[in-house]
């Protein structure tokens, strides 16, 4: 009597979980090191630029420089100048016979203080122009939900629509439907986002008056707030829909022409059964991980859109902090973008191993 012999499922063994755990820890460690290097280089290079005084009255400037002194970025001397530190950054007005001189601390010493403040107090600095003397981390946390909410809605809207259009074009390959969809995708994917939103604003806001021309304020009615999402979500999703459509069509067309699908048809499966059970499943393997990376692409692309539409998110805040030279805000904003980008990069790599069991992440022969 012949006995059946099944090979052990490697994905259910302890060795698999050990390898995956080791790989995850390694990728997280590399992501942390990469973030540390990027932020360190950014801090040093920005601090080498000429110093820009904060805006506001003397009381606000004194408060700002006192906070910088407490953080260790500035020296303060009372009624005395110290030429060894160069030209002073600011001199406070005489008050009760006292006046303070503020000098810039050397860059490397500022860098050490910056790391110490983050590790020990989670203090990233204070704004000097956007919201004077307000903690940078507080400002970022107030703006972050707007960007995350907008980008999550855009991904939820663009992914299903892009995938469905790609499947439709692949199943209708070399027909008028396929040619129409492919031509529209090639044309629309080349339109820059700022051109698209300018056209949409002019048509639907200024000429037709159907949608608000700027982001509704917090006191606006609920209906107006919902309508405020239409233009930014559409403009952010437009390029993603075209990208997914083209990607899905290419993957599905390749799978439909593969040998194993022809074998499935010869064994009695109908065309519909072969497509649903095999073609769609295998073509989605490289597509689902790209959804995570697409989120980061949309998050980066929302910078211009947030500025044009007046959305109070971290994208607009990044550009504002760069133009106003509010460097403490810039550091925290860059830390958010860098951390999210590397985090989703790790999740994308891991998703390949879970979606396709044939892939052995970090495994050795």
Secondary structure as UniProt FT lines:
FT   HELIX           10..12
FT   HELIX           14..47
FT   HELIX           58..71
FT   STRAND          74..78
FT   HELIX           83..85
FT   STRAND          90..91
FT   TURN            96..97
FT   STRAND          100..104
FT   HELIX           107..121
FT   TURN            132..133
FT   HELIX           136..171
FT   TURN            172..174
FT   HELIX           176..188
FT   TURN            189..190
FT   HELIX           193..200
FT   HELIX           201..207
FT   TURN            218..219
FT   HELIX           222..256
FT   HELIX           259..266
FT   TURN            267..268
FT   HELIX           271..274
FT   HELIX           275..279
FT   HELIX           280..283
FT   HELIX           285..309
FT   HELIX           314..323
FT   TURN            324..325
FT   HELIX           327..355
FT   TURN            357..358
FT   TURN            361..362
//
